[in-house]
Amino acid sequence: MSLPGIGRHAAGEALPRHRHAEPYVAVVLSGGYVEAGDQGRIDADAGTVVVHDRWTAHRDLFGRRGAEVLNLPFVVGMRPGAGRLADPDFAVRLCERDPVAAARHVRDHIVPIVSPVDDWPDLLAAALRDDPDLRLTDWARGAALDPASVSRGFARAYGVTPKRFRLEARVRRALAALDGWQGSLADLAAAEGFADQAHMTRAVAIMTGMPPAAIRAKSVQAGNSANR
């Protein structure tokens, strides 16, 4: 019988790129996989912890042994990214009684790691996250790569084209800014490099299922409830 929160994946299994509306934590218990997503590519094995932010997407390619992964809720104080946990089995035992307590244990004992960024698709992904205005042709030429080959190779590695990856990076920046934004949505669209407010609204709705106005209203309601 599977323990709460544990997912098992077969050897050679591949999960296509998918998105999670809520943040969560993955703790690898055995086996391993390569995750290629909005945080870059992570070569995960037993003891690896991956903290996923809200609205992030990734694909997973499992190795010869498959993988067993403990999925936990996101708790306050966690930072998105990858890390190591010395005793994943202790988190499993905690999760049987209280998944939130297990998540807090992971938060308090994770040792952050920096995934190696040594292949050009990963370098491009990092560049697009840092600067959604980056011109792909200029980047390809600077890396001595053919622009057409860059698009195909990146899509093979990440399951999405560089153009789409860049747009989604722009949307995530807008969503991060939206929470405390005091101006108009048109001003936010201009600040984040969208063609106009309608462009931002369409892109946000495609990625989240909600327009920016609804997300902001929901955030305000949540803040008001927390202050009561």
Rosetta blueprint (number, residue, H / E / L):
1 M L
2 S L
3 L L
4 P L
5 G L
6 I E
7 G E
8 R E
9 H E
10 A L
11 A L
12 G L
13 E L
14 A E
15 L E
16 P E
17 R E
18 H E
19 R E
20 H L
21 A L
22 E L
23 P L
24 Y E
25 V E
26 A E
27 V E
28 V E
29 L E
30 S E
31 G E
32 G E
33 Y E
34 V E
35 E E
36 A E
37 G E
38 D L
39 Q L
40 G E
41 R E
42 I E
43 D E
44 A E
45 D E
46 A L
47 G L
48 T E
49 V E
50 V E
51 V E
52 H E
53 D L
54 R L
55 W L
56 T L
57 A E
58 H E
59 R E
60 D E
61 L E
62 F E
63 G E
64 R E
65 R E
66 G E
67 A E
68 E E
69 V E
70 L E
71 N E
72 L E
73 P E
74 F L
75 V L
76 V L
77 G L
78 M L
79 R L
80 P L
81 G E
82 A E
83 G E
84 R E
85 L L
86 A L
87 D L
88 P H
89 D H
90 F H
91 A H
92 V H
93 R H
94 L H
95 C H
96 E H
97 R H
98 D L
99 P H
100 V H
101 A H
102 A H
103 A H
104 R H
105 H H
106 V H
107 R H
108 D H
109 H H
110 I L
111 V E
112 P E
113 I E
114 V L
115 S L
116 P L
117 V L
118 D L
119 D L
120 W H
121 P H
122 D H
123 L H
124 L H
125 A H
126 A H
127 A H
128 L H
129 R H
130 D H
131 D L
132 P L
133 D L
134 L L
135 R L
136 L H
137 T H
138 D H
139 W H
140 A H
141 R H
142 G H
143 A L
144 A L
145 L L
146 D L
147 P H
148 A H
149 S H
150 V H
151 S H
152 R H
153 G H
154 F H
155 A H
156 R H
157 A H
158 Y H
159 G L
160 V L
161 T L
162 P H
163 K H
164 R H
165 F H
166 R H
167 L H
168 E H
169 A H
170 R H
171 V H
172 R H
173 R H
174 A H
175 L H
176 A H
177 A H
178 L H
179 D L
180 G L
181 W L
182 Q L
183 G L
184 S L
185 L H
186 A H
187 D H
188 L H
189 A H
190 A H
191 A H
192 E L
193 G L
194 F L
195 A L
196 D L
197 Q H
198 A H
199 H H
200 M H
201 T H
202 R H
203 A H
204 V H
205 A H
206 I H
207 M H
208 T H
209 G L
210 M L
211 P L
212 P H
213 A H
214 A H
215 I H
216 R H
217 A H
218 K H
219 S H
220 V H
221 Q H
222 A H
223 G H
224 N H
225 S H
226 A H
227 N L
228 R L
